[in-house]
């Protein structure tokens, strides 16, 4: 470390001292997207090239995950050009990684009189200079890390400031960006189905009309994170409370709610399935299979899709319960359903219990020949199956093909009549109506 003679110190001495002590000095030409290094020492010999593109320098210095060399996904690098503009002196502490080793750097940027020409001064900090701060930050990370992004917005002035991206840095980022520009850039990171709602809820007109001073509005959507993965987030707008009703300033935040939302959706899906399933056989219950039939008929009207409906009724099932008891009857129903499920597994079909020993299959993407072939396969497979305690059983099947002008009542009536005809014809057969 150089020395300074306090009494005889001159500007030349100070300049010489700073030149000796500083780790890196970089001159940047932002307009032509280039930089060159004047001084490179220590970690910066390997970390920064002698010359290169300015946008690459920005990405390397702070468009990466905190304490990591992993860069953010390319979609978010659209913000790099606005990060590289400075209208005054700017200082920021950044974390970099070189050869797997983390380093903490103090970065100071000096704009010059010439537009878009900047001087970057970089110094690696000694560990003792930031260890206490790191320990303090770690205590509150459990709270901060749920908030991925925040910024202050003035929609009248069309400005943004105090932008913070917690996965990149604990500090506020430099970003010369209008709010209107930010909206049209960030919308590309929103899940396509949610983009229209995002543009509506973030529009200045909507915010002025719907958020009174001190009020907060939020909604959930899928948004791409810095790794390029879509996650569930909560978008939050809170209007600043001031004495001026024409003052439209807001705090905008993005909160990570992915894990909780996925867990909640999984729980809801589980309850939805329970509400849709027959408790004994685990196939669709009466209400759910009726909905499936209704939807299939509507689909046929809209897209002319080929859909068939079949009802399958176990022959003489009452005698099974009478002779062997209801526990054997229940086991027979479960085995029966497993047999049908095996038959339809390679088809676009769903199975539901209509009631008692009656079951319904909704078959998609199959013409009359394929539908009849599947029905016959089910019938013969059931007849050849050996059921525990009772041996062999048979079933009667009624089949109908959905017409373009059908209603559920008409289609069901044909299917029901077909089953009746199958039973009247000696059972263990398929009838089509």
Buried (B, 14 or more C-beta within 10 A) or exposed (E): EEEEEEEEEEEEBEEEBEEEEBBBBBBBBBEEBBBEBBBBBBBBEEBBBEEBEBBBBBBBBBBBBBBEBEBBBEBBBEBBBBBBBBEEEBEBBBBBBBEEEEBBBBBBBBBEEEEBBBBBBBBBEEEEEBEEEEEEEEEEEEEEEBBBBBBBBBBEEEBBBEBBBBBBBBBBBBBBBEBBBBBEBBBEBBBEEBBEBBBEBBBBEBBEEEBEBEEEBEEEBBBBBBEEEBBBBBBBBBBBEEEEEEEBBBBBBBBBBBEEBEEEEEEEEEEEEEEBBBEEBBBBBBEBBBBBBBEBBBBBBEEEBBBBBBBBBBBEBEEBBEEBEEEBBEBBBBBBBBBBBEBBEEBEBBBBBBEEBBBBBBBBEBEEEBBBEBBBBBBBBBEEBEBEEBEEBBBBBBBBBBBEEBEBEBBBEBBBBBBBBBBEEEBBBBBBB
